[in-house]
Amino acid sequence: MPRAPRLPQFVRFCGAGSLGFMVDGSILFVETTWLHVSPIAARGLSFSVAVIVTWAVNRSWTFRVAARPSCREFLSYLATQMVGLSSNFAIYSLLVVLRVPFAGEPVAALGLASIFALAVNYAGMRTLVFGRLGTAPPGAVRMPPQPQR
């Protein structure tokens, strides 16, 4: 039986981002619709949960890092995500505050803002967070570099 072609890294990144968007959007929807939290304040929890989910998926599936996760790696990921979040949040807030038709709804605004932040996040993840660890072929185990003697 032929082996399925390996998905390009950017496509996997978009898949991980889609999962993060679903987590972020679902929590945002519950907070704004059922709990009546303001759309701006609700992003705190929704983003926090989504960033943990996307870190786990990006490191294991998108960039295929088998080395042990570290606090330093997560903080680097979080810092890079904060740059993407800055552009995302600025666009999101503008759409919500101005009540742009259709795009002013919290989840729609989140979707449009996420598209703009996609390129910023991918570049940061590929070069600053996971680039030094490289990627491994499916099924391979990447070991951390050995110290020089």
C-alpha positions as CSV (number, residue, x, y, z in Angstrom):
1,M,0.0,0.0,0.0
2,P,1.5,3.4,-1.0
3,R,2.4,5.8,1.8
4,A,0.4,9.0,2.1
5,P,2.4,12.1,1.1
6,R,3.8,14.1,4.0
7,L,2.0,17.4,4.4
8,P,4.1,20.5,4.0
9,Q,5.1,22.2,7.3
10,F,3.1,25.3,6.5
11,V,0.0,23.2,5.9
12,R,0.5,21.5,9.3
13,F,1.0,24.9,10.9
14,C,-2.3,26.0,9.5
15,G,-3.9,22.9,10.8
16,A,-2.6,23.5,14.3
17,G,-3.7,27.1,14.0
18,S,-7.2,26.0,13.0
19,L,-7.4,23.8,16.1
20,G,-6.2,26.8,18.2
21,F,-8.8,29.0,16.5
22,M,-11.5,26.5,17.3
23,V,-10.4,26.4,21.0
24,D,-10.0,30.2,21.1
25,G,-13.3,30.8,19.3
26,S,-15.3,28.3,21.4
27,I,-14.1,29.7,24.7
28,L,-14.7,33.2,23.4
29,F,-18.2,32.3,22.3
30,V,-19.1,30.8,25.7
31,E,-17.6,33.7,27.6
32,T,-19.3,36.4,25.5
33,T,-22.7,34.7,24.9
34,W,-23.4,32.7,28.0
35,L,-21.3,34.4,30.7
36,H,-21.7,37.9,29.3
37,V,-18.0,38.8,29.6
38,S,-16.9,41.7,27.5
39,P,-15.4,40.7,24.1
40,I,-12.1,42.4,24.9
41,A,-11.7,40.9,28.4
42,A,-12.8,37.4,27.2
43,R,-9.7,37.2,25.0
44,G,-7.5,36.7,28.0
45,L,-8.8,33.2,28.9
46,S,-9.5,32.2,25.3
47,F,-6.0,33.1,24.1
48,S,-4.3,31.5,27.1
49,V,-5.9,28.1,26.6
50,A,-5.4,28.2,22.8
51,V,-1.7,29.1,23.1
52,I,-1.1,26.0,25.2
53,V,-2.9,23.8,22.8
54,T,-1.1,25.2,19.7
55,W,2.3,24.9,21.4
56,A,1.7,21.2,22.0
57,V,0.4,20.5,18.5
58,N,3.1,22.6,16.8
59,R,6.0,21.1,18.6
60,S,4.8,17.5,18.2
61,W,3.2,17.6,14.7
62,T,4.1,20.7,12.8
63,F,7.8,20.9,13.6
64,R,8.1,17.2,14.8
65,V,10.2,17.9,17.8
66,A,10.7,14.8,19.9
67,A,13.2,16.4,22.4
68,R,11.9,17.0,25.8
69,P,9.8,20.2,26.1
70,S,11.4,22.9,28.3
71,C,10.2,25.9,30.1
72,R,12.6,28.0,28.0
73,E,11.1,26.7,24.7
74,F,7.6,27.4,26.0
75,L,8.5,30.9,27.0
76,S,10.1,31.5,23.6
77,Y,7.0,30.2,22.0
78,L,4.8,32.4,24.2
79,A,7.0,35.5,23.4
80,T,6.7,34.9,19.7
81,Q,2.9,34.3,20.0
82,M,2.6,37.6,21.9
83,V,4.0,39.4,18.9
84,G,1.4,37.7,16.7
85,L,-1.2,38.4,19.3
86,S,-0.4,42.1,19.3
87,S,-1.3,42.4,15.6
88,N,-4.2,40.0,16.1
89,F,-5.6,41.8,19.1
90,A,-5.2,45.3,17.5
91,I,-7.2,44.2,14.4
92,Y,-9.8,42.2,16.6
93,S,-10.3,45.2,18.9
94,L,-10.7,47.6,16.1
95,L,-13.3,45.5,14.4
96,V,-15.3,44.9,17.6
97,V,-15.1,48.5,18.8
98,L,-16.1,49.9,15.4
99,R,-18.8,47.3,15.1
100,V,-17.9,46.6,11.5
101,P,-20.9,44.9,9.9
102,F,-20.4,41.1,10.3
103,A,-16.8,41.4,11.1
104,G,-17.6,43.2,14.4
105,E,-19.0,40.0,15.9
106,P,-16.4,38.6,18.3
107,V,-15.8,35.2,16.6
108,A,-15.8,36.8,13.1
109,A,-13.4,39.5,14.2
110,L,-11.2,36.8,15.7
111,G,-11.1,34.9,12.4
112,L,-10.1,38.0,10.3
113,A,-7.5,39.0,12.9
114,S,-6.1,35.5,12.9
115,I,-5.5,35.5,9.2
116,F,-3.4,38.6,9.5
117,A,-1.4,37.2,12.4
118,L,-0.7,33.9,10.6
119,A,2.4,35.0,8.7
120,V,3.9,36.7,11.7
121,N,3.4,33.6,13.9
122,Y,4.7,31.1,11.3
123,A,7.9,33.1,10.7
124,G,8.5,33.4,14.4
125,M,7.9,29.7,15.1
126,R,10.0,28.5,12.2
127,T,13.0,30.7,12.9
128,L,13.0,31.6,16.6
129,V,11.3,28.8,18.4
130,F,11.6,25.5,16.6
131,G,14.1,26.3,13.9
132,R,17.1,25.4,16.0
133,L,15.6,22.0,16.9
134,G,14.9,21.2,13.2
135,T,12.3,18.8,12.0
136,A,12.4,15.1,11.9
137,P,10.8,12.7,9.4
138,P,7.6,11.0,10.5
139,G,8.4,8.4,13.2
140,A,11.9,9.6,13.8
141,V,13.0,10.6,17.3
142,R,15.0,13.9,17.5
143,M,17.5,13.9,20.2
144,P,18.9,17.1,21.8
145,P,22.4,18.1,20.7
146,Q,25.2,16.6,22.7
147,P,27.5,19.0,24.6
148,Q,30.9,19.6,23.2
149,R,33.8,18.0,25.1
